[in-house]
Amino acid sequence: MIASSQLAVVIAAGGTAGHVRPALAVAEALRARGVSVTFAGSPDRVESRLVPEAGFELDTFAISGLPRTPSPALVRALWRAAAAPLACTRILRRRRPDVVLGGGGYVAGPMVLAARLQGIPAALTEADAHLGLANRLAAPFARRVFLAYEVEGRSGPKYAVVGRPIPQAHLGATRAQGRARFGVPDGASVVAVFGALAGARSLNEMAVEAWADAGPFVLHVSGERDFPALRARVRRDGYVLMAQSGHFGELLAAADIAVSRAGGTVWELAAAGVPSILVPYPHATADHQTLNAAHFERGGGAVAVPDSEIARVPAIVDELLADPTRRARMAEAMRAMARPDAADRIADEVIALARR
C-alpha cells in the first residue's frame, strides 16, 4: 500500500451501478491511504444515490448519452455535452484535485478533458471487455487507462489490465456466514439469481417459473422494478426473494451456483469462486456482456447462455448440482481468473500519478 499525505482526487463516474460501484471501490482504497476523494456525476442518475450513501460528496453537472437517431433529445444531449467541460472546470477549480479518475459513463469524458485543459493528470477505468464510447473519446487525454480485460488495440505503457475493482464489503465472507445470514438449511444446495440494479426481466421470469414452487434453495435479487410483481408468485420458504441485498458478499459466499447477467458482477463471482451460468444482456452496447461471458467461459469457470436460450438454464443448473466435481473445477477456475486487488492497484497508481 502506498500511503498519501494531503492528496485530493476527483472521481467522475455515473449512469449505471456498473460504473459507480467499481469507482466507489477505488474511492474506498484511496480513502484508506489518506486521500481526500470527492465524486462528480449527474444529479438524476444512480450516482446521486449510491455516492452519498457510501459517504462521499458528489458535485453534479448536466450530461446525458447521445441518442443514435436525429431528434430533439439528440440536440439537448449535444448542447449538454458542449457545456459539460466548462461545468467540470468549475468543479475542478473548487476541489483543486491532484488527480482526476474517470470511472466510466458519460460524466467521465468531459471531466477528463477539463482536467487535461487544467494541467491535472487523469486516468480512466474500463470495467468491460469493450472500451465504451465515452472512454474511447477520453483516452487520448488520460495518462493511464486501467482495463478489466485485455482489449484489442489497447496496449502499451498507457494501458494496464488490472481486473474490475470490487467493494471491500463484498470480499472475504465465508460460506457459513452467508448461509447463516440467509437462513439456508444444512446440506441445502443454493442457487443465486441476480441481474442489474433495476433487474433483469428474463432472468427474473425464468427463475420464478422454474423454482417458485419447488427446487433448490434460491437466493433471488430481482431488482426494484420487478419485485412487487414477483413477490406474489413465490410460494415456499426455500425461495428468498429480495429487491436488493445489503449483504451481497455473504450472498455470493452462500451460493453453490450463480445465474447472472454478465456485467461487472462477473468479477465478484470470480473473486468468490462461484460456478456461474452467465446470460448476457442482449442489448448491451457493442454486445460487451457477451464478450465478458466468453472470457469466463473460456477460462472454465462459467457457462454462457444466450438470452434467447434462457429456457435451458434450469436444466444446466440441475446438471451442475448433480456434479460436485465439475463445480469444484469451475470454482477453482473462477478464483484463478479473479483479480481481487484491482482497487488497490488502481489506488496505488493514482497516487503515483499525482507524484510524477
Number of C-alpha atoms within 10 A of each C-alpha: 11 15 13 19 10 8 18 21 25 27 30 32 33 30 21 16 18 22 23 24 24 25 29 27 24 28 29 21 23 27 17 16 19 15 20 19 23 20 28 25 28 22 16 14 14 19 26 21 12 17 22 12 10 13 11 15 15 22 17 19 20 17 27 21 18 16 14 7 8 9 10 10 14 16 13 16 18 17 14 18 20 13 15 22 22 16 18 26 19 13 20 23 11 9 15 15 21 22 25 31 29 32 29 29 25 25 29 28 28 25 30 32 24 23 27 18 13 12 11 18 23 29 27 28 30 26 26 24 24 22 23 18 16 17 24 12 15 24 23 14 19 22 15 22 25 23 24 23 20 18 15 9 6 14 13 7 9 14 19 19 18 24 26 32 28 25 20 16 13 20 17 12 18 16 17 13 15 20 20 14 13 14 14 21 12 9 6 13 16 24 25 23 24 23 25 21 17 16 20 21 15 15 24 20 14 17 24 19 14 14 19 23 14 15 16 17 23 26 23 25 24 29 22 14 14 16 18 12 8 17 16 8 12 17 13 13 13 21 23 18 21 16 19 17 14 9 14 17 23 25 27 29 23 28 26 24 26 25 26 24 29 27 24 24 20 26 25 24 26 26 25 27 27 29 28 34 25 29 27 25 22 15 9 12 12 14 14 21 25 22 18 25 27 20 19 25 19 12 13 20 29 28 19 24 21 16 17 11 9 16 16 13 23 17 11 14 19 12 13 19 18 11 11 12 11 16 22 16 14 26 24 17 22 27 20 15 18 21 20 22 15 22 25 23 20 28 25 18 15 24 22 13 17 18 12 6
